[in-house]
Amino acid sequence: MDWKIFLTTFWAIFFAELGDKTQITTILMASKSEKIWTVFIASSLALIGVTLLGVLFADLLTHFISPSLIKKIAGILFISIGILILMDKF
């Protein structure tokens, strides 16, 4: 296990998820239900499933596009979305 990659990934995802729509949705679901452990397990499995899809897609994509190009494309997309949000277009 590469602990540097593990910890970097863990903290990046942990901080990215704080206060986002996934966490807010989980809070809403848990507050409406008396079955908080069911909500916890379901939301954890959903996050695992989405993460698995992302990792598998990245593995497939890197066979056709270099990781440095993917990084640049992701950066451009993030900047574009940020600009659209600032302009109230998103």
PyMOL commands that set and color helices and strands:
alter all, ss='L'
color gray80, all
select helices_A, chain A and resi 3-17+21-32+36-61+67-86
alter helices_A, ss='H'
color red, helices_A
deselect
rebuild
show_as cartoon
